[in-house]
């Protein structure tokens, strides 16, 4: 028998009763934002069943959900979980303590082969803090330090279980522009040469012998039909003596050269963006994504014509280097206006919890004379469905749609308003704990007993 429950008590009861199982929940009396670019729907409802979304929209069209707990949302907002891109969540605990920091590997003999998936810590306080901020999925990668290649990133969920990695080796990252110049010998010319050489070495490595991998049906394939998995064994003839990449790095770049693994290219200035677009013409199989693109608005039409998506810094209003001299907070709005698919990135990789604030800033820009921002729906999509699509999870994450993962967040107000807070978070239909080190400190000092303090503290 279905029964209406009070909002706070009902969700707490569900969490304690079924902590590890997906919950069948119907939430009514809420404003619903589906994350697909559309505007919010008032007097809406959301239905989760078996860890998936089965309905999100107007309450008037809500289907009957047998055995589902009906929860009165009391006027709150329900949205898909936020999707953070290019983060280092789970790779460090204390940035200044090297033993707890796995972001950089400047002393490693490897570069492109570096794989963050095995070292992501699902118990990291940074994951817990960002889960409490409404982020349910993220793309995680280390920083380039010993080479222009930062290595292979992973897609994770921020659930409270031990299995954070949703997709390992989901993309490769390369630093070009100013960062690549610094890492490759002090010049962009060197970075460009190193990049081209790396792709050529990867091609030669593939052709030099037999590379074995397991196909979808569990069979081993060879030759041009293979997909490379760096975990699998390989045999090959001896490589040339003048190669610059280790075998492991060359193997890691084979799927990039074949267009089977997305390549995130970090560039900022307009000239470097044009150079990256030219690389796409030279190596047409590359599945390229531009990251940063502070001056993207200057070449927005070229980016749009290429069809390459952009993960742009959410708050580049002033230049932070010589490759960002044309920075403007209208950058994202102008690229979207030109037809570029743009996701918002947190300017600081360790603080993607500010994503909804950056998106809200872009909405406010629409009311500024001479500025270019985004509509509410566009801005919210830029931190939900668009980054999910770029990350290969289109239709499954960052959106409340039929069959999507049951990742949703309940807010006490408009999520793009800086004063709004997260009330509840679901990942794959499972309600998540929101406690973390910061919340415990808050609670500890909110009602601290000061009765035993010396009298001097009363002065």
C-alpha positions, 0 to 999 in steps of 0.5 A: 500500500502506498502512503505519503511520507514526510520528506525528511523522515521518509528519506532517512528511513529508506536510507537506513532500511536499504543502505545497499539496495536501489530504492523505488521512490516517487518524489512529488511536489517539486520543481524538476530540472531534467538536465537536457537543456530544457527549463525547469518544470514546476509542480513536477515529479520524479520516479526511480525504480530498480536504480533507474529513472522511469519518469521525470516531468509534470506531476500531472503525467506521472505514472503509477508506481506500485510498491514505490514510497511516495515522498512529498518534496515540499517545494524543493528542487530535484535534478540529475547529479552534477557531472564534473570533468577533468578533476583530481578527485580521489587522487589526493588527501593533503596536497602538501604531503607527497605520500598522500598525493598521486596527482603528479608523477614527474619522476616516473619513466612513464607518461601516456601509460599512467592510469589513475584507475587503480589508485583512486581512493573512494574514501577520500574526503574530497569525494565525500565533500563533493558528493555532499555538494551534488556531484555524482559522477566525475572524470578523473585524471592526473596532471602532466609533469614529466611529459606532455602526456598526463596519462589515462583518465577514468570516469568514476561515481561518487557513491559510498561503496568501494567500487568508484571506477565506472570506466577505466582508461576512458580518455588520454590527456595531452598538454599543448600550448604554454603547458606543453611548451614548458614540459617539452623543452621550453617551446611549443615547437617541441611540444608539437614535434613530440606529439606527432612523434608519439602518434607515429611511434604508436602506429609503428608499435602497432604494426611491429607485431601482434597486439592481443586484446579481448573482444566483446565476445571474449575472443582474441583478435589481431591486426587492424580489427583490434582494440588495445588494452594495455593490460594484455600481453603482447609480442613484437619484433624489436623496436627501432633504437631511436624511439622516445616512448617506452613500450608501455607508453606506445601501447597506451597511445595506440587506441588514441591514434586509432580514434578508440580513446578520446584525447583531451587536448589542453590548450588556451590561446586562440593560436594553439586552438587552431593548431589543435584543430589542424592536428585533427585534420592531419590525424583525422581518426583522433577523437579530440576534446579541447580543454581550457580554451580560454580564448575559444570565443575568438575561434568559435566558428572554427571549433564549431565547424570541426565538431570538436566539443570543449570543456571550458574553464567556468570562470576565466574573466581575467588572464592568468598567463600570456596564453589567456590574454583574451579571457572573458567570462562571456567565452562559454556563452559566445562559443555556445552561440556559435554552435560549439558543444561546451561543458563547464570545467572547474577552474581549479581541478580540486574544487568542482563543487563550485560548478553550479555557481559557475553555471549560475554566473553564466545565467546572470550574464544574460542580463549584462549589457554586451555580455553573452551568457546562457539560459538556465537550461543551457547552463545547467546542461553544461554541468550535467548532460553535456559533460556526460555526453562528452565522457561517453555517458550520454543518456545515462548520466547527467539527465533525468530521462527514461532508463538513465542511471538513478543519479539525482539530487534534491536541493532546498532551492534553485541549484544555480543560486549560490545560497541553495544547499543539497538535501539528499543525493542518490546514485544508481537509486541508492541514497548516499550519506552526506557526512564528511570531515567538513560537516563533522567540524561544522556540527562540532563547533556549532553547539560547542560547550564553552562552560569550562573555558577560562573566564578570559574567553568571556571578555 
